[in-house]
Amino acid sequence: MGTLHFESSTNLKDLIGRRLVTNKISAIFELVKNSFDADAEEVLVEIDEDKDTLIIADNGNGMSLKDIANKWMVIGTDNKKGKNVSLKGRPLNGEKGIGRFSVDRLGSKLTLISSIGEHDKTVKVNFEWESFEDQDGKKIGEIPVYYNFLEKRHKKGVKLVISGLRDAWGPSEVERLEKKLRGLLSPFSNLDNFPFKIILHSEKNGYKKKLLEPYSLKEISSLWIEFEISKEDTSLIRYLLYRNGALIDEREYENPYTFGPLKLTLYSFDRGDKASFNNRFNESVRNFGSIRIYRDFFQIYPYGEPDNDWLSLDIRKAQGHFRFLGVRDVIGYIQIFREYNHGFIDATNRQGLVENEALQQLRQFIQRDVMPKLEEYFFLKKNKDSNNQHRIHREEITSAAKSLKVIAKEIKKYSPSNAEKVIELTKLIQKTNQEQDKIIRNQQDIVDVYKRMASKETLLHGIIHQVLIRMTNLQTAIYNQKFEVEEKDLPSDVINSLMQSFDFLIKTSKEISSFLLDARDHLLKKREKSKIDISTYLKKVFQDYESSLISDQIAYTINGPEKTFLNIDINDFKVIFENLLSNSRKSLRKVSDRQKKIEVNFQVNNRSINFLFKDNGIGIPKDEVPHIFTPFYTTHDDGFGMGLAIVDELVQTHNGEINVVIPKEKEFGATFQISFKV
């Protein structure tokens, strides 16, 4: 029986090179990953436009001439197949044996210089990619590749010198490369056990051996969530939710998915966070990208890139702008593992993963578990600023009306009558939007007047003024009664008793007047910030109410690091926590089936001081939560609805924010988080 064998033409070079790796950034990614697989601790990416070269050099294991001939130059080599880790125990990335053709995508020539150590000769191999082109009838193995040994020995590692560059590498391109390389390394990377530095050098473009590190967003995002399905127990999903660096919610529940272990961190960005992000990175959240997938140490391209909405977040957001987050509102990282997540398979073109059950489950997990939990807290916070919502809503309607006008112009070419109807509808939308805007602005003006009237200083000053008038009237009435009693023919002991009572009332009323005058003078003073010991002043607030708390059978605890200081007006600090304490007492008075407790915990991180003020009272109905900071809105029969409005205003005055923490299932009471920036 005769035998046949496959052969490869020279066209194969293009099929698995430039035609497969079409993106220059992706081509560099592949070569950087190869350095990682070679156990390099450092890889240099150097661009020199003047010399028309791009160099990728590492200090990894290097290759001998035999390695180059039998591994690097064997297309589709299986030398990594079946291996999960490198010699140093690193998880391997490449296993298809075609990544080396990325160099053809980057330039027409390659000089490969490799050494496996000081005692071995350094080999230099020259590749002229054009020599493989237009070679009709020739096999790829018939094209000679020349090499020689260098007299000077090199340190262990591989150096790729790519010339005849196929792309321009100006300032904007190098800046983009920097951002992409920074995002290439997983934020979950264990760089302590597996040190791996990516260094970018392009002196002409202002990069002098710059070390590129993964982005850190915890100092920018004010609200983020972390999910984990651990390798040790994939039957459970656990999440931790943070606001301003403080843990405010956590839960563990049964895992219905089968894709295996993962880690996920998802950051949300409100308007202030987006401004901070832009200032820090000179880029918008939208242009940065959204939710990326990482396998072991590296990003799986193109998930989470600016134009890759693989989770259809914007389609989802279109169904409810004030219920759902879109790609311009979140940045996320998903960590999977080659060793454990066997369902995630590389696509043949090395761009993404194969569309299968595992990937579909991952989408469902993010859409059904992750996003709703983050959105629940994000929009709870946003609901405090209804005026801002209205403004955004107004802008969106205006934008939609403009789009309708553009559509009408296109329709007019084919159906003038229908185009006229669209134009009339657009005018109606714009008119209604303007009228609605006017009504809301008038309502907001009224609310602003009330808020100004109800601000702490104005409200209390007005109350003090009215009470002082009434105290003066009371003193006058007591004096008149005193004179009338003296003129009455009454027993002397009765007169003496009444006179003592009158004197006591006059003395007490004068003391009250004096106290109110001092209080008024204090309110008229300018706020004076001072450095206060948090623990000491919290204890003082509670000690002032000690007898009332004992009477109401309410226990309290204050926990936090000693000698922690906050720069704030002392009186404002007192008013903030007195109001919260007052609300808790009102709530706890309605409780009779459990021990009544108030807990105050405070902690410090590198961005803020966080207070969690918690009671186990009757709590706040979920539908009332968005309104509790609104002036004159109250959930108590005996309340005026000003306490939390004043607290909110005072906290904001000191560059802070107050938010409600959503209670866990079957948890009693209410919890408030107050954050002050450090």
C-alpha positions in Angstrom: 0.0 0.0 0.0 1.3 3.4 -0.9 1.7 6.3 1.5 1.1 10.1 1.2 2.3 13.0 3.4 1.1 16.5 4.0 3.3 19.4 2.8 3.1 23.1 3.5 3.5 25.8 0.9 5.1 29.1 1.7 1.6 30.6 1.9 1.3 29.0 5.3 3.4 31.8 6.8 0.8 34.4 5.9 -2.2 32.2 6.8 -1.0 31.8 10.4 0.9 35.1 10.5 -0.3 38.5 9.2 -3.8 37.1 8.2 -4.4 35.5 11.6 -2.9 38.1 13.9 -4.3 41.3 12.3 -3.8 43.6 15.3 -0.3 45.0 16.1 -1.1 45.2 19.8 -2.2 41.6 19.8 1.0 40.6 18.1 3.1 42.2 20.8 0.9 40.6 23.5 1.8 37.1 22.0 5.5 37.8 22.2 5.3 39.1 25.7 3.4 36.0 26.8 6.1 33.9 25.2 8.6 35.7 27.5 6.4 34.8 30.5 6.2 31.2 29.5 10.1 31.2 29.3 10.2 32.1 33.0 11.5 35.6 32.3 11.3 38.0 35.2 11.5 41.0 32.9 10.6 41.8 29.3 11.6 45.0 27.5 9.5 46.4 24.7 11.6 49.0 22.9 10.5 51.1 19.9 12.9 53.2 17.9 11.3 54.9 15.0 14.5 56.4 13.8 16.1 53.0 13.4 12.9 51.5 12.3 13.1 48.7 14.9 10.9 47.2 17.6 12.8 45.1 20.1 11.4 42.6 22.6 14.0 41.3 24.9 13.7 39.1 28.0 15.8 37.4 30.6 14.1 34.0 30.4 15.4 30.5 29.8 16.6 31.3 26.3 16.9 28.8 23.4 19.8 26.8 22.1 20.2 26.3 18.3 18.6 22.9 18.8 15.6 24.5 20.6 15.2 27.0 17.8 15.4 24.3 15.1 13.2 21.7 16.7 10.7 24.0 18.6 10.6 27.6 17.6 10.8 26.9 13.8 8.3 23.9 13.9 4.9 25.3 13.0 2.3 24.1 15.4 4.8 22.4 17.7 3.4 20.5 20.6 6.3 21.2 23.0 3.9 23.0 25.3 0.9 20.7 24.8 -0.1 18.8 27.9 2.0 21.0 30.1 0.3 23.3 32.5 3.3 25.0 34.1 6.7 26.2 33.2 10.0 25.0 34.8 9.4 27.5 37.6 5.8 26.5 38.0 4.2 29.4 36.0 0.9 28.6 34.3 1.6 28.4 30.5 -0.2 30.5 28.0 0.6 29.4 24.5 0.1 25.9 23.3 -0.8 26.2 19.6 2.8 26.8 18.4 1.9 29.7 16.1 2.5 32.7 18.3 6.0 33.3 16.9 4.5 34.4 13.5 3.3 37.5 15.3 6.7 39.0 14.4 5.8 38.8 10.8 2.8 41.0 11.5 5.1 43.6 13.1 7.9 43.8 10.6 9.4 42.3 7.4 12.6 41.2 9.1 13.6 39.5 12.3 16.9 39.0 14.0 16.6 36.5 16.8 19.5 36.5 19.4 19.3 33.8 22.0 21.4 32.4 24.8 20.8 29.7 27.4 23.6 30.8 29.7 27.2 32.0 29.9 28.7 28.6 29.0 26.7 28.2 25.8 27.3 30.0 22.5 24.9 32.8 21.7 23.1 32.1 18.4 21.9 34.7 16.0 19.2 33.8 13.4 18.0 36.1 10.5 14.5 35.8 9.1 13.6 37.6 5.9 9.9 37.2 5.7 9.7 38.5 2.2 11.8 35.5 1.0 8.8 33.3 1.9 6.5 35.3 -0.4 5.8 34.9 -4.1 7.5 31.5 -4.1 5.1 29.5 -6.3 5.5 25.8 -6.0 8.0 25.9 -3.2 7.5 24.3 0.2 8.0 26.4 3.4 10.8 24.0 4.4 12.8 24.8 1.2 13.4 28.4 2.1 16.7 28.7 3.9 17.1 30.6 7.1 20.6 31.7 8.0 22.2 31.7 11.4 25.6 32.2 13.0 27.2 32.2 16.5 28.3 35.4 18.1 31.8 35.7 19.6 30.5 37.8 22.5 28.4 35.7 24.9 25.1 37.2 26.0 23.2 36.8 29.2 20.5 34.1 29.3 17.3 35.1 27.4 15.9 35.9 24.0 16.1 39.2 22.1 13.9 39.8 19.0 14.9 42.7 16.8 12.1 43.4 14.4 12.8 45.8 11.5 11.1 47.0 8.4 8.2 47.9 10.6 4.8 47.6 9.0 3.1 50.3 11.2 3.9 53.8 12.3 4.7 54.1 16.0 4.2 57.8 16.8 3.3 59.3 20.3 -0.4 58.4 20.2 0.4 54.8 19.1 3.0 54.3 21.8 0.7 55.8 24.5 -2.0 53.4 23.4 0.5 50.5 23.6 1.4 51.6 27.1 -2.2 51.5 28.2 -2.8 48.1 26.6 0.3 46.6 28.1 -0.7 47.9 31.5 -4.1 46.2 31.1 -2.5 43.0 29.8 -1.3 41.7 33.3 -4.1 40.5 35.5 -4.8 42.6 38.6 -5.1 39.3 40.4 -1.5 38.3 39.4 0.6 36.8 42.1 3.7 38.9 41.2 5.4 38.1 44.6 5.7 34.4 43.7 6.1 34.9 40.0 7.8 38.3 39.4 7.2 39.6 35.9 8.0 43.1 34.9 6.9 44.7 31.6 9.2 47.7 30.7 8.4 50.1 27.8 11.2 52.2 26.2 10.7 54.7 23.4 12.9 57.7 24.2 11.6 59.7 21.3 8.1 59.4 22.6 9.0 60.2 26.2 9.3 56.6 27.6 12.5 55.8 29.4 12.4 52.2 30.5 9.0 52.8 32.2 7.8 50.0 34.4 4.2 49.2 33.5 2.0 48.0 36.4 -1.6 46.9 36.5 -4.2 49.7 37.1 -5.3 50.2 40.6 -8.9 51.5 40.8 -9.8 51.1 44.5 -8.6 54.7 45.2 -10.9 56.0 42.4 -14.1 54.1 42.4 -16.4 54.8 45.4 -18.4 51.6 45.0 -17.2 48.1 43.9 -18.0 44.5 44.4 -15.8 41.3 44.6 -17.1 37.8 43.7 -15.2 34.6 44.2 -15.9 30.9 43.5 -12.9 29.3 45.2 -10.8 26.4 43.8 -11.3 24.6 47.1 -15.1 24.7 47.0 -16.9 25.5 43.8 -20.3 24.8 45.3 -20.5 28.3 46.8 -20.4 31.9 45.5 -19.2 34.6 47.9 -19.3 38.4 47.4 -18.0 41.4 49.3 -19.3 44.9 48.5 -17.3 48.0 49.3 -18.2 51.7 49.4 -15.5 54.3 49.9 -13.1 51.4 50.9 -15.4 50.1 53.7 -17.0 46.6 53.5 -20.7 47.2 53.8 -22.3 43.9 52.5 -21.2 40.3 52.1 -23.0 37.0 51.4 -22.3 33.4 50.5 -24.8 31.4 48.5 -25.2 28.2 46.5 -23.5 28.1 43.1 -25.8 27.1 40.2 -23.1 27.4 37.5 -20.6 24.8 36.3 -17.8 26.8 34.6 -15.5 26.4 37.6 -13.6 28.7 40.0 -13.1 32.4 39.3 -12.4 35.7 40.8 -14.2 38.9 39.7 -13.9 42.6 40.7 -16.4 45.1 39.3 -15.9 48.8 39.8 -18.7 51.4 39.3 -18.1 55.0 38.4 -20.4 57.9 39.2 -19.9 61.4 37.8 -17.2 62.3 40.4 -15.4 59.0 40.0 -15.3 59.5 36.3 -13.7 62.9 36.7 -11.1 61.4 39.1 -10.4 58.6 36.6 -9.9 61.1 33.8 -7.5 63.2 35.9 -5.5 60.2 37.0 -5.2 58.3 33.6 -5.9 61.1 31.1 -8.7 58.9 29.6 -12.4 58.4 30.0 -13.9 55.3 31.6 -15.7 54.7 28.3 -12.5 54.7 26.3 -10.7 52.5 28.8 -13.1 49.6 28.3 -15.5 47.6 30.5 -15.2 44.0 31.8 -12.1 42.1 30.8 -11.4 38.4 31.1 -7.9 37.2 32.3 -6.7 33.6 32.1 -4.0 33.1 34.7 -1.7 36.2 34.3 -2.9 37.7 31.0 -5.9 39.3 29.4 -7.9 37.4 26.8 -8.3 39.8 24.0 -10.7 41.5 23.0 -13.1 41.1 25.9 -13.7 44.4 27.6 -12.1 46.5 25.0 -13.8 49.9 24.2 -15.8 48.6 21.3 -16.4 45.1 22.7 -19.7 45.0 24.7 -19.6 41.2 25.0 -22.1 41.3 27.8 -24.6 43.6 25.9 -24.5 46.1 28.9 -25.6 49.1 26.7 -28.5 47.2 25.3 -29.5 46.4 28.8 -29.0 50.0 30.0 -31.3 51.2 27.2 -34.2 49.4 28.9 -33.7 51.6 32.0 -31.2 54.3 32.3 -31.8 54.7 36.1 -31.9 51.0 36.8 -29.0 49.6 34.8 -25.3 50.4 34.3 -23.6 50.5 30.9 -20.1 50.1 29.5 -19.3 53.8 30.3 -20.2 53.2 34.0 -18.1 50.1 34.9 -14.7 48.5 34.7 -14.3 44.9 35.7 -11.8 42.1 35.8 -12.6 38.4 35.6 -9.9 35.8 36.6 -10.1 32.3 35.2 -7.5 29.5 35.2 -6.3 27.2 32.5 -5.8 24.4 35.0 -9.3 24.5 36.4 -11.7 26.1 33.8 -11.5 23.6 31.1 -14.8 24.8 29.5 -13.1 28.0 28.3 -11.4 27.2 25.1 -9.2 29.6 23.0 -10.6 30.5 19.6 -8.4 29.3 16.7 -7.6 32.8 15.7 -6.4 33.5 19.3 -9.0 36.3 19.5 -11.3 35.4 22.4 -12.9 32.2 23.5 -15.1 29.6 21.7 -18.8 30.4 22.1 -20.0 27.5 24.2 -21.9 26.6 27.3 -19.2 27.8 29.7 -19.0 31.3 28.1 -22.8 31.6 28.0 -23.0 30.7 31.7 -20.4 33.3 32.5 -22.5 35.9 30.8 -25.6 34.8 32.8 -23.6 35.0 36.0 -22.5 38.6 35.4 -26.0 39.7 34.1 -28.0 37.9 36.8 -25.8 37.9 39.9 -23.1 40.5 39.7 -24.6 43.5 37.9 -27.9 43.6 39.9 -26.2 43.6 43.2 -23.8 46.5 42.3 -26.7 48.4 40.6 -28.9 48.0 43.8 -26.4 50.1 45.7 -25.3 52.4 42.9 -28.8 53.7 42.2 -29.7 53.8 45.8 -26.9 56.4 46.1 -27.9 58.1 42.9 -31.5 58.5 44.0 -30.3 61.0 46.6 -29.7 63.5 43.8 -33.0 63.7 41.9 -32.1 67.0 40.3 -29.0 65.4 38.7 -31.2 62.6 37.4 -33.6 65.0 35.9 -30.8 66.9 34.2 -29.4 63.7 32.7 -32.9 62.6 31.6 -33.4 66.0 30.0 -30.2 65.7 28.1 -31.1 62.2 26.9 -34.5 63.4 25.6 -32.8 66.3 23.8 -30.3 64.0 22.2 -33.1 61.6 21.1 -35.0 64.5 19.6 -31.9 65.5 17.6 -31.5 61.9 16.4 -35.2 61.9 15.2 -34.5 65.0 13.1 -31.6 63.3 11.4 -33.8 60.2 10.8 -36.5 62.5 9.4 -34.1 63.9 6.8 -33.3 60.4 5.6 -37.0 59.4 5.5 -37.9 62.6 3.5 -35.9 61.2 0.5 -38.4 58.3 0.2 -41.6 59.4 2.1 -42.0 63.2 2.6 -45.3 62.8 4.4 -44.0 60.3 7.0 -40.9 62.6 7.4 -43.3 65.5 8.2 -45.0 63.3 10.9 -41.6 62.5 12.5 -40.7 66.2 12.5 -44.0 67.1 14.2 -43.5 64.4 16.8 -40.0 65.7 17.4 -41.3 69.2 18.0 -44.0 67.8 20.4 -41.3 65.9 22.4 -39.1 69.0 22.6 -42.0 71.2 23.7 -43.1 68.8 26.3 -39.6 68.4 27.5 -39.2 72.1 27.9 -42.5 72.5 29.8 -41.6 69.6 32.1 -38.2 71.1 32.7 -39.8 74.4 33.7 -42.1 72.7 36.1 -39.3 70.7 37.7 -37.1 73.8 38.0 -39.9 75.7 39.8 -40.4 72.8 42.2 -36.7 72.6 42.8 -36.6 76.4 43.5 -39.3 75.9 46.2 -37.4 72.9 47.7 -34.1 75.0 47.7 -35.9 77.8 49.6 -37.1 75.3 52.2 -33.7 73.7 52.4 -32.1 77.1 53.0 -34.7 77.8 55.6 -34.2 74.4 57.1 -30.4 74.4 57.2 -29.0 73.9 60.6 -28.0 77.5 61.2 -31.0 79.2 59.8 -33.5 76.8 61.3 -32.0 76.8 64.8 -31.4 80.6 64.8 -35.1 81.1 63.9 -36.2 78.7 66.6 -33.9 80.4 69.2 -35.3 83.8 68.3 -38.9 82.7 68.7 -38.2 80.9 72.0 -36.3 84.0 73.4 -39.4 86.1 72.6 -41.6 83.6 74.4 -39.2 83.3 77.4 -39.4 87.1 77.8 -43.2 86.9 77.7 -43.1 84.1 80.2 -40.9 86.1 82.6 -43.3 89.1 82.3 -46.2 86.8 83.0 -44.5 85.4 86.1 -43.7 88.9 87.5 -47.3 89.9 87.0 -48.6 86.8 88.8 -46.1 87.4 91.6 -47.4 91.0 92.2 -51.0 89.8 92.0 -50.4 87.1 94.6 -48.7 89.6 97.0 -51.8 91.7 96.9 -54.1 88.8 97.6 -55.2 88.0 101.2 -53.7 84.5 101.4 -52.1 82.5 104.2 -48.5 83.4 104.7 -47.3 79.8 104.1 -49.1 79.6 100.8 -47.7 83.0 99.7 -44.1 81.9 100.7 -44.5 78.7 98.7 -45.8 80.5 95.7 -43.1 83.1 95.9 -40.4 80.4 96.0 -41.9 78.8 92.9 -42.1 82.1 91.1 -38.5 82.9 91.9 -37.4 79.4 90.7 -39.3 79.9 87.4 -37.8 83.3 86.9 -34.3 82.0 87.7 -34.7 79.0 85.4 -36.2 81.1 82.5 -33.2 83.5 82.8 -30.8 80.5 82.7 -32.6 79.1 79.6 -32.5 82.5 77.9 -28.8 82.8 78.7 -28.1 79.4 77.3 -30.1 80.2 74.1 -28.2 83.4 73.7 -24.9 81.6 73.9 -26.2 79.0 71.4 -27.3 81.7 69.0 -23.9 83.4 69.3 -22.2 80.1 68.6 -24.3 79.5 65.5 -23.5 82.9 64.1 -19.8 82.0 64.4 -17.9 80.7 61.4 -17.3 76.9 61.4 -13.9 76.1 63.0 -12.4 72.8 62.0 -10.2 71.1 64.5 -8.5 67.7 64.8 -10.6 65.6 67.1 -10.1 62.1 68.5 -13.0 60.2 67.0 -13.4 57.6 69.8 -13.3 60.3 72.5 -16.0 62.5 70.9 -18.2 59.6 70.0 -18.2 58.5 73.6 -19.0 62.0 74.7 -22.1 62.1 72.4 -23.4 58.8 73.9 -22.5 59.8 77.5 -24.7 62.9 77.1 -27.7 60.5 76.4 -26.6 57.8 78.9 -29.6 58.2 81.2 -32.1 58.2 78.3 -30.5 55.1 76.8 -30.6 53.3 80.2 -34.2 54.3 80.6 -35.0 52.9 77.1 -33.0 49.8 77.8 -30.7 50.4 74.8 -27.1 49.0 74.9 -24.4 50.6 72.7 -20.9 49.8 71.5 -18.3 52.0 69.9 -15.5 50.2 68.0 -12.5 51.6 66.1 -8.8 52.1 66.2 -7.6 54.3 69.1 -6.0 57.7 68.3 -7.8 58.1 65.0 -8.3 61.8 64.2 -10.8 63.6 62.0 -10.6 67.3 60.9 -14.1 68.6 61.5 -16.1 71.3 63.3 -16.8 69.8 66.7 -20.4 71.0 66.9 -21.1 69.6 63.4 -19.7 66.2 64.5 -22.0 66.3 67.5 -25.1 67.3 65.6 -24.5 64.5 63.0 -24.3 61.7 65.5 -26.9 63.2 67.9 -29.4 63.1 65.0 -28.6 59.5 64.1 -28.8 58.5 67.8 -32.2 60.2 68.1 -33.5 58.3 65.1 -32.3 55.0 66.5 -33.9 55.7 69.9 -37.2 56.4 68.2 -37.0 53.2 66.2 -35.9 51.1 69.1 -38.7 52.3 71.4 -41.0 50.3 69.1 -39.1 47.1 69.6 -40.1 44.7 72.4 -39.0 41.2 71.2 -35.2 41.5 71.3 -32.4 43.2 73.1 -32.1 46.8 71.8 -28.6 47.7 70.4 -26.8 50.5 68.7 -23.4 49.8 67.2 -20.9 52.4 65.9 -17.9 51.1 64.0 -15.3 53.3 62.4 -12.3 52.4 60.3 -9.7 54.1 58.2 -8.3 53.3 54.8 -6.1 55.2 52.4 -9.0 57.1 50.9 -11.5 57.8 53.7 -12.6 57.4 57.3 -15.8 55.3 57.4 -18.4 55.2 60.1 -21.1 52.5 60.2 -24.0 53.5 62.5 -26.3 50.6 63.1 -29.3 49.7 65.2 -31.6 46.7 65.4 -34.8 48.7 65.5 -37.8 48.5 63.1 -35.7 49.6 60.1 -36.7 51.7 57.0 -39.2 50.4 54.5 -37.4 49.7 51.2 -39.7 52.0 49.2 -39.0 54.9 51.6 -35.2 54.7 51.5 -34.7 57.0 48.4 -36.6 59.8 50.2 -35.2 59.8 53.8 -32.7 62.6 53.1 -35.4 64.8 51.6 -36.2 67.8 53.8 -39.5 67.4 55.8 -39.9 63.7 54.8 -40.3 61.6 58.0 -41.0 58.0 58.9 -41.8 58.9 62.5 -45.2 60.1 63.8 -43.4 62.6 66.1 -40.8 63.8 63.6 -40.3 66.9 61.5 -38.3 65.2 58.7 -35.3 67.5 59.2 -32.8 65.3 61.0 -31.3 63.3 58.2 -31.6 66.3 55.8 -29.4 68.3 58.2 -27.0 65.4 58.7 -26.7 65.0 54.9 -26.0 68.7 54.5 -23.4 68.8 57.3 -21.6 65.7 56.0 -21.4 67.1 52.5 -20.1 70.4 54.0 -17.1 68.5 55.3 -16.4 66.8 52.0 -18.2 63.6 52.9 -21.2 61.5 52.1 -23.9 59.5 53.9 -25.6 56.5 52.5 -28.0 53.8 53.7 -26.7 50.2 53.8 -29.2 47.8 52.5 -30.0 45.2 55.3 -29.3 41.6 54.8 -32.1 39.0 54.6 -33.8 38.6 58.0 -31.6 41.4 59.5 -33.3 44.0 61.7 -32.8 47.7 61.9 -31.1 50.4 59.8 -27.4 51.0 59.0 -25.9 54.3 57.8 -22.4 54.6 56.3 -20.8 58.0 56.7 -17.5 58.6 54.8 -15.1 61.5 55.1 -12.2 61.8 52.7 -8.8 61.8 54.3 
